[in-house]
C-alpha cells in the first residue's frame, strides 16, 4: 500500500485538476458554444491535456535532476516553501495576470494556453508530495538511479494526465450537453479557494513531516 499511494495521489490530483474550470474544461465548453459543435469540445480536451502534461513534466524533470545532487530533506523543504509561496502569490497576484487566448485559436494555441495556466497555478508543484517518494534517488521504496527516476517520472506524468484528461472530458461534455454554464453561478463551489488551500496544506505537510 505504501508503494501504491503516490500513484493514487497522482490520479486524484489529476482528477482535481480536471475538475477545476481554470485548468481547461470551461475553455473547452466555451469553444464548443462559440462554434456550436460538441466536436470542438472533444477536440479541445486533448490539446488542454498536452499543455498541462508539459507543465507537470517540467516540474518532474527539475525534481529528478535535483534528486541526483541534493538530499531528499532539502528537496522536501524547498518544495514545501515553494508551494506555500506559490499559494500566496496566486492569492495576491494571480488573478491580475490572466492569460488571454481567443475562441478562434487552434489546438496548438490551446495547448500553449493550458501550459501557461497550469504553470501559473502551480499545478506541477502540487504533485510534488507524490513525486518525491517515487522519483528521488534516495527514496525508501527502492534504490534507483537517474534513468530509473526519469522513467518513473514519465509514468507519473502519464498517470496524472490520463486522470485529468478523463475528468476534463467528462465534465466538459456533461456541462456542454446537459447542464450549461449557469451551474457556475448557482451550484459550483469555489475551486480556486480550494486550490489555494491545497497548495498551502501540501506545502505545510512537506515542511513538517
Backbone bond lengths (Angstrom), bond angles and torsions (degrees), N, CA, C in turn:
res aa  C-N    CA-C-N  psi(-1)  N-CA   C-N-CA  omega(-1)  CA-C   N-CA-C  phi
1 X - - - 1.471 - - 1.526 110.72 -
2 X 1.356 116.39 -35.96 1.460 119.77 179.35 1.524 111.61 -62.49
3 X 1.340 117.12 -31.34 1.453 120.59 178.87 1.524 111.91 -82.11
4 X 1.333 116.95 -19.89 1.461 120.84 -176.63 1.523 112.52 -87.88
5 X 1.333 117.59 -30.28 1.469 119.18 -171.25 1.529 113.90 -61.58
6 X 1.359 120.41 -36.06 1.481 116.61 178.30 1.523 112.60 -62.29
7 X 1.331 117.70 -34.62 1.456 120.78 179.00 1.524 111.11 -69.87
8 X 1.344 115.64 -38.64 1.462 119.75 175.85 1.527 110.47 -63.47
9 X 1.343 115.75 -41.66 1.463 120.50 178.55 1.523 111.30 -63.86
10 X 1.330 117.04 -41.40 1.462 120.88 177.96 1.525 111.20 -60.69
11 X 1.338 115.91 -44.54 1.466 119.73 178.88 1.523 111.02 -66.83
12 X 1.340 116.53 -39.93 1.459 120.09 179.32 1.516 112.52 -64.51
13 X 1.336 116.53 -41.55 1.464 119.49 177.25 1.519 111.01 -68.35
14 X 1.339 116.85 -33.54 1.457 119.36 174.71 1.517 111.28 -62.20
15 X 1.332 115.78 -41.93 1.465 120.39 177.54 1.529 110.40 -64.30
16 X 1.326 116.65 -40.71 1.465 120.50 178.92 1.520 111.06 -64.74
17 X 1.325 116.50 -42.21 1.459 120.15 177.13 1.529 110.63 -62.95
18 X 1.326 116.43 -39.12 1.456 119.90 178.05 1.509 112.99 -66.21
19 X 1.333 116.82 -29.85 1.464 121.82 -179.99 1.522 112.34 -75.69
20 X 1.326 117.04 -24.94 1.459 122.02 -176.88 1.534 110.10 -73.72
21 X 1.331 119.15 120.94 1.473 120.81 179.74 1.524 112.89 -57.12
22 X 1.344 116.39 -32.86 1.458 120.02 -177.70 1.523 112.97 -67.69
23 X 1.324 117.56 -18.34 1.459 121.17 -179.51 1.522 113.29 -86.25
24 X 1.351 118.53 -5.05 1.444 116.80 170.56 1.511 119.83 142.84
25 X 1.346 119.36 -28.40 1.464 116.70 -174.50 1.532 111.60 -66.34
26 X 1.319 117.07 -30.46 1.465 119.79 177.90 1.530 110.43 -64.64
27 X 1.329 116.55 -39.45 1.453 120.46 177.44 1.523 109.90 -65.72
28 X 1.336 116.98 -41.29 1.467 120.51 179.57 1.528 111.03 -61.65
29 X 1.335 116.58 -43.34 1.461 120.39 179.06 1.535 110.27 -65.28
30 X 1.333 116.43 -45.31 1.464 120.24 179.64 1.526 110.89 -61.12
31 X 1.328 116.33 -38.53 1.459 120.27 178.16 1.527 110.71 -64.75
32 X 1.351 115.55 -40.51 1.460 119.86 177.35 1.515 112.23 -64.31
33 X 1.332 116.83 -40.46 1.465 121.25 178.26 1.525 110.00 -66.18
34 X 1.332 116.23 -42.16 1.463 120.59 -179.26 1.527 111.35 -62.05
35 X 1.341 116.11 -40.45 1.463 120.21 -177.18 1.527 112.67 -95.95
36 X 1.351 115.68 -0.76 1.466 120.45 -179.70 1.533 110.86 53.58
37 X 1.332 115.77 49.06 1.460 119.90 -175.61 1.524 110.60 -153.01
38 X 1.325 116.25 125.62 1.467 119.70 174.41 1.523 110.92 -70.93
39 X 1.347 116.69 -23.58 1.463 120.24 176.80 1.523 110.92 -62.94
40 X 1.330 116.81 -34.54 1.466 120.43 178.04 1.518 110.75 -64.07
41 X 1.335 116.68 -35.83 1.464 121.00 177.08 1.522 109.67 -63.50
42 X 1.332 115.91 -47.98 1.464 121.35 -178.01 1.524 110.79 -63.50
43 X 1.321 117.63 -40.86 1.459 121.54 -178.61 1.527 111.96 -69.61
44 X 1.330 116.49 -30.00 1.461 119.99 -176.71 1.521 112.26 -72.50
45 X 1.325 117.26 -33.72 1.464 120.39 -171.74 1.528 113.22 -63.07
46 X 1.349 120.77 -47.49 1.475 118.65 178.12 1.522 113.23 -59.88
47 X 1.338 117.30 -38.04 1.461 120.15 178.19 1.526 110.49 -63.00
48 X 1.331 116.55 -40.86 1.467 121.43 177.42 1.520 109.88 -63.07
49 X 1.337 117.10 -42.55 1.464 121.82 -179.39 1.527 111.28 -64.87
50 X 1.325 117.22 -38.16 1.464 120.78 179.51 1.529 110.68 -64.03
51 X 1.326 116.86 -47.05 1.460 119.95 178.26 1.513 112.00 -60.60
52 X 1.325 116.40 -41.58 1.462 121.86 178.05 1.525 110.14 -62.42
53 X 1.337 116.56 -44.25 1.464 121.43 -177.62 1.524 111.35 -63.10
54 X 1.332 117.51 -38.84 1.464 120.51 179.52 1.526 110.40 -63.74
55 X 1.329 116.56 -41.91 1.460 120.51 177.93 1.525 111.15 -62.10
56 X 1.331 116.16 -44.96 1.463 121.18 178.63 1.530 110.44 -63.47
57 X 1.332 115.72 -42.52 1.465 120.40 -177.25 1.524 111.90 -62.96
58 X 1.334 117.72 -35.57 1.456 120.66 178.58 1.527 110.73 -62.88
59 X 1.325 116.73 -42.39 1.466 120.52 178.29 1.523 109.95 -65.80
60 X 1.336 116.75 -43.06 1.462 120.57 179.12 1.528 110.95 -61.81
61 X 1.339 116.56 -40.06 1.457 120.25 178.25 1.515 112.79 -63.54
62 X 1.330 116.01 -41.99 1.464 120.07 177.43 1.524 110.12 -63.34
63 X 1.333 116.93 -39.82 1.467 120.66 179.92 1.523 110.93 -63.80
64 X 1.324 116.81 -45.61 1.469 120.44 179.39 1.522 110.06 -61.56
65 X 1.331 117.79 -45.05 1.462 121.33 179.70 1.521 111.20 -61.99
66 X 1.337 116.49 -42.18 1.465 120.26 179.27 1.518 110.93 -65.37
67 X 1.348 115.87 -37.06 1.458 119.81 -178.19 1.510 113.91 -65.59
68 X 1.328 117.43 -19.98 1.461 120.99 179.41 1.523 112.26 -77.67
69 X 1.335 116.70 -20.20 1.464 119.79 -173.69 1.531 113.69 -124.58
70 X 1.330 116.92 -18.89 1.461 120.56 -174.98 1.520 109.16 -120.65
71 X 1.330 116.94 144.33 1.463 119.37 -179.37 1.524 111.08 -70.97
72 X 1.325 116.11 158.96 1.459 122.03 -172.48 1.522 112.09 -61.58
73 X 1.338 117.39 -36.70 1.467 119.87 -178.29 1.530 111.02 -62.77
74 X 1.326 116.73 -40.78 1.463 120.09 -179.95 1.517 110.92 -67.70
75 X 1.340 116.79 -40.62 1.459 120.23 178.10 1.521 110.44 -64.00
76 X 1.328 116.30 -41.85 1.463 120.54 179.75 1.528 110.74 -62.64
77 X 1.322 117.09 -43.72 1.466 120.96 179.59 1.528 110.72 -63.48
78 X 1.329 116.56 -44.83 1.463 120.06 179.79 1.526 110.84 -64.25
79 X 1.336 116.61 -39.71 1.464 120.12 179.36 1.522 111.08 -65.46
80 X 1.337 116.90 -42.66 1.459 120.31 178.92 1.511 112.38 -62.67
81 X 1.335 116.10 -44.57 1.459 119.90 178.32 1.528 110.72 -64.76
82 X 1.328 115.83 -38.52 1.461 119.46 178.69 1.516 112.54 -63.64
83 X 1.321 116.90 -41.27 1.464 121.08 179.34 1.524 111.22 -63.59
84 X 1.330 116.83 -45.98 1.464 120.39 179.88 1.526 110.41 -64.44
85 X 1.331 116.61 -43.86 1.453 120.48 178.25 1.516 112.19 -61.99
86 X 1.343 116.65 -38.92 1.455 120.14 -179.84 1.521 110.89 -67.94
87 X 1.348 117.06 -37.31 1.460 120.36 177.77 1.525 110.92 -63.00
88 X 1.326 116.16 -42.41 1.464 120.36 178.78 1.528 110.25 -65.25
89 X 1.340 116.81 -44.04 1.468 120.47 178.47 1.524 110.80 -61.43
90 X 1.325 116.27 -44.50 1.457 120.67 -178.63 1.529 110.93 -62.77
91 X 1.329 117.34 -35.64 1.460 121.10 -178.89 1.530 111.29 -69.33
92 X 1.326 116.81 -43.03 1.463 119.68 -173.00 1.525 113.92 -94.19
93 X 1.328 117.37 -27.42 1.460 120.26 -172.38 1.522 112.88 -119.55
94 X 1.328 117.26 -32.41 1.457 121.28 -170.31 1.510 114.93 -54.82
95 X 1.314 118.35 -40.08 1.462 121.28 -176.72 1.528 112.82 -67.97
96 X 1.308 116.58 -20.44 1.456 119.28 -179.22 1.515 113.80 -89.61
97 X 1.332 116.71 -0.11 1.463 120.58 -176.54 1.520 110.46 -127.30
98 X 1.319 117.04 58.31 1.452 121.57 179.45 1.529 111.09 -77.05
99 X 1.331 114.59 141.44 1.463 120.11 177.15 1.518 108.31 -86.14
100 X 1.327 116.95 127.18 1.458 120.69 -176.22 1.522 110.55 -109.13
101 X 1.324 115.16 114.18 1.466 122.83 175.98 1.523 106.90 -125.04
102 X 1.329 117.45 129.53 1.454 120.72 -176.22 1.520 113.16 -74.69
103 X 1.338 116.01 165.81 1.452 122.06 -179.53 1.532 113.03 -69.61
104 X 1.317 116.84 -11.32 1.462 119.93 179.97 1.519 112.35 -93.26
105 X 1.305 117.19 5.48 1.448 119.91 -178.10 1.526 111.39 -65.16
106 X 1.326 115.73 152.09 1.457 120.41 174.65 1.514 110.83 -85.85
107 X 1.329 115.67 -175.76 1.458 120.44 -177.44 1.530 111.15 -67.15
108 X 1.332 117.96 -34.73 1.464 120.43 177.88 1.528 110.66 -64.62
109 X 1.324 116.83 -42.79 1.458 120.47 177.23 1.516 112.12 -64.14
110 X 1.331 116.09 -37.25 1.457 120.50 178.64 1.526 111.11 -67.34
111 X 1.331 116.68 -40.11 1.464 120.54 177.05 1.523 110.95 -63.35
112 X 1.337 116.05 -40.39 1.465 120.36 178.52 1.524 110.53 -65.29
113 X 1.320 116.44 -41.80 1.477 120.80 176.70 1.521 110.46 -59.73
114 X 1.329 116.68 -44.66 1.457 120.96 -179.70 1.524 111.27 -62.38
115 X 1.324 115.89 -41.03 1.465 120.52 177.36 1.530 110.65 -59.88
116 X 1.328 116.65 -46.65 1.461 120.63 -179.16 1.530 111.33 -64.84
117 X 1.325 117.04 -40.79 1.464 120.36 -179.28 1.520 111.17 -66.07
118 X 1.333 116.62 -45.45 1.465 120.01 179.78 1.520 110.61 -62.90
119 X 1.320 116.88 -39.87 1.455 120.96 179.33 1.524 110.83 -66.97
120 X 1.335 116.77 -45.23 1.462 120.72 -178.82 1.522 111.99 -64.44
121 X 1.330 117.08 -31.59 1.459 120.60 -179.75 1.533 112.95 -86.22
122 X 1.321 118.04 -5.34 1.458 119.92 -179.61 1.507 113.32 73.00
123 X 1.339 117.29 32.06 1.465 120.74 -178.09 1.527 111.51 -61.35
124 X 1.351 116.34 -39.25 1.453 119.33 179.21 1.518 112.27 -66.46
125 X 1.331 116.62 -39.50 1.458 120.09 178.66 1.518 111.67 -62.22
126 X 1.324 116.43 -33.20 1.457 120.50 -176.23 1.529 112.69 -65.06
127 X 1.332 117.68 -26.56 1.464 119.45 -177.20 1.532 112.40 -92.68
128 X 1.333 117.47 4.07 1.457 120.22 -179.19 1.532 113.76 -58.30
129 X 1.345 119.95 -39.43 1.471 118.19 179.24 1.525 113.16 -58.62
130 X 1.326 117.52 -29.70 1.460 120.17 177.01 1.524 111.36 -82.68
131 X 1.331 117.25 -32.81 1.455 120.38 -178.00 1.529 112.60 -76.08
132 X 1.316 117.44 -34.11 1.467 120.56 -174.73 1.527 111.87 -58.25
133 X 1.343 120.53 -51.21 1.472 118.64 179.73 1.519 114.04 -70.09
134 X 1.328 117.43 -17.14 1.460 120.74 -179.16 1.525 112.65 -89.44
135 X 1.315 116.78 -39.42 1.463 120.77 -165.48 1.518 115.47 -103.16
136 X 1.318 118.30 -25.14 1.454 118.25 -175.44 1.520 111.29 -71.86
137 X 1.319 116.08 143.55 1.464 121.19 -174.56 1.525 112.21 -64.47
138 X 1.350 117.59 -27.08 1.464 119.11 179.77 1.523 111.43 -99.88
139 X 1.341 116.63 27.80 1.454 121.29 178.79 1.519 110.52 -59.83
140 X 1.333 118.61 139.04 1.462 121.02 178.16 1.521 112.30 -68.76
141 X 1.326 118.48 -12.66 1.454 119.79 -178.79 1.522 111.63 -70.36
142 X 1.331 117.21 -35.45 1.453 120.63 -177.92 1.515 109.24 -176.31
143 X 1.323 116.50 167.59 1.455 122.16 174.25 1.526 108.31 -91.69
144 X 1.317 117.14 115.88 1.457 120.68 178.81 1.513 109.53 -132.61
145 X 1.312 115.78 153.51 1.454 121.15 178.64 1.512 111.00 -94.89
146 X 1.338 114.99 -171.71 1.456 119.78 -177.68 1.509 112.69 -62.77
147 X 1.343 117.11 -41.53 1.460 120.04 179.71 1.520 111.21 -63.75
148 X 1.326 116.29 -41.60 1.469 119.87 178.27 1.510 111.73 -64.51
149 X 1.335 116.20 -40.01 1.462 120.22 178.32 1.524 110.84 -63.43
150 X 1.333 116.74 -40.76 1.462 120.62 -179.91 1.524 110.64 -64.32
151 X 1.335 116.88 -41.50 1.463 120.50 179.34 1.523 111.07 -64.60
152 X 1.330 116.07 -41.09 1.464 119.96 178.03 1.522 110.28 -65.57
153 X 1.330 117.19 -39.19 1.465 120.63 179.34 1.520 110.82 -63.30
154 X 1.341 117.07 -41.13 1.463 120.53 178.18 1.522 110.53 -63.25
155 X 1.337 116.39 -42.78 1.468 120.35 177.94 1.528 110.56 -63.31
156 X 1.331 116.70 -39.43 1.464 120.69 -179.59 1.532 110.84 -64.27
157 X 1.333 115.79 -43.64 1.464 119.83 177.43 1.528 110.09 -61.50
158 X 1.346 116.31 -39.18 1.456 120.16 178.90 1.521 113.07 -63.70
159 X 1.336 117.21 -45.38 1.466 121.11 178.95 1.524 110.37 -61.76
160 X 1.321 115.96 -45.89 1.465 120.67 -179.55 1.527 110.95 -62.05
161 X 1.320 116.21 -44.54 1.465 120.62 -176.90 1.522 111.83 -67.82
162 X 1.324 117.75 -39.84 1.462 120.56 179.07 1.525 111.18 -63.21
163 X 1.340 116.30 -41.16 1.469 119.46 177.84 1.523 110.65 -64.98
164 X 1.329 116.06 -42.26 1.462 120.20 178.37 1.518 110.85 -64.10
165 X 1.341 116.88 -42.05 1.458 121.96 179.78 1.526 111.33 -61.41
166 X 1.336 116.46 -43.57 1.463 120.64 -178.50 1.527 111.38 -64.04
167 X 1.343 116.36 -46.88 1.470 119.79 -177.49 1.526 110.83 -70.05
168 X 1.326 117.34 -42.15 1.458 120.38 178.30 1.525 111.17 -59.31
169 X 1.335 116.31 -44.73 1.466 120.65 179.48 1.522 110.70 -61.24
170 X 1.330 116.00 -47.06 1.464 120.46 -177.33 1.528 111.28 -62.60
171 X 1.332 116.62 -49.76 1.465 120.34 -177.41 1.529 110.53 -64.30
172 X 1.344 117.41 -44.33 1.462 120.75 -177.89 1.525 111.16 -61.31
173 X 1.320 117.33 -44.42 1.465 120.39 -178.09 1.527 111.97 -70.23
174 X 1.337 116.40 -39.84 1.462 119.84 179.40 1.524 110.49 -64.77
175 X 1.349 116.15 -44.77 1.470 119.44 179.52 1.522 110.66 -65.90
176 X 1.314 117.76 -41.80 1.460 121.03 -177.94 1.525 111.92 -67.30
177 X 1.337 117.27 -44.17 1.468 120.81 -172.73 1.526 113.46 -83.64
178 X 1.335 117.60 -37.66 1.461 118.42 -168.20 1.532 115.42 -124.23
179 X 1.311 118.12 -36.36 1.468 119.00 -170.57 1.520 112.27 -94.87
180 X 1.317 117.27 -50.36 1.459 120.90 -176.65 1.524 111.71 91.07
181 X 1.317 115.90 162.88 1.457 121.34 -174.93 1.529 113.66 -75.12
182 X 1.320 117.15 -7.39 1.470 119.19 177.81 1.518 112.51 -63.05
183 X 1.346 117.21 -19.70 1.464 120.23 179.33 1.526 110.89 -60.89
184 X 1.343 117.31 -27.58 1.457 120.46 -179.60 1.525 111.78 -67.02
185 X 1.336 117.28 -24.55 1.466 120.72 179.26 1.514 112.65 -90.22
186 X 1.312 116.19 -29.66 1.465 118.89 -170.48 1.521 115.06 -105.44
187 X 1.336 117.23 -39.67 1.461 118.11 -169.51 1.519 113.89 -128.43
188 X 1.314 119.30 -4.88 1.453 120.28 -173.80 1.518 110.53 -83.60
189 X 1.342 115.97 133.64 1.459 119.46 179.05 1.522 109.94 -77.07
190 X 1.320 114.94 164.81 1.461 120.94 -178.33 1.530 109.09 -80.25
191 X 1.339 115.70 86.66 1.461 120.41 -177.22 1.520 110.88 -65.88
192 X 1.325 117.04 -30.99 1.458 120.08 -179.51 1.522 110.92 -63.51
193 X 1.328 116.75 -39.78 1.461 120.29 177.21 1.523 110.21 -66.66
194 X 1.331 116.68 -43.52 1.462 120.49 177.34 1.526 110.30 -59.31
195 X 1.329 115.92 -41.18 1.464 121.32 -179.93 1.526 110.78 -58.50
196 X 1.325 116.77 -47.10 1.466 120.26 -178.91 1.523 111.06 -66.61
197 X 1.321 117.25 -38.04 1.461 120.40 178.24 1.525 111.37 -65.64
198 X 1.336 116.51 -38.53 1.466 120.26 177.84 1.524 110.29 -65.36
199 X 1.335 117.27 -42.06 1.459 120.55 176.97 1.524 111.15 -59.11
200 X 1.336 115.95 -46.88 1.460 120.27 179.51 1.525 111.36 -64.29
201 X 1.324 116.63 -45.79 1.456 120.63 -178.77 1.516 112.26 -63.80
202 X 1.316 117.16 -44.00 1.446 121.49 -179.56 1.531 110.98 -64.64
203 X 1.326 115.62 -43.52 1.464 118.86 177.65 1.513 112.18 -61.94
204 X 1.321 116.89 -40.28 1.465 120.88 179.34 1.523 111.48 -64.54
205 X 1.332 116.36 -41.04 1.463 120.33 178.83 1.521 111.12 -62.78
206 X 1.335 116.55 -42.54 1.459 119.60 179.57 1.530 111.90 -63.75
207 X 1.321 117.12 -33.42 1.465 120.08 -179.94 1.523 112.29 -77.25
208 X 1.333 116.31 -31.59 1.466 120.02 -174.00 1.525 111.84 -87.44
209 X 1.332 116.52 -44.01 1.471 119.95 -173.79 1.525 110.82 -72.03
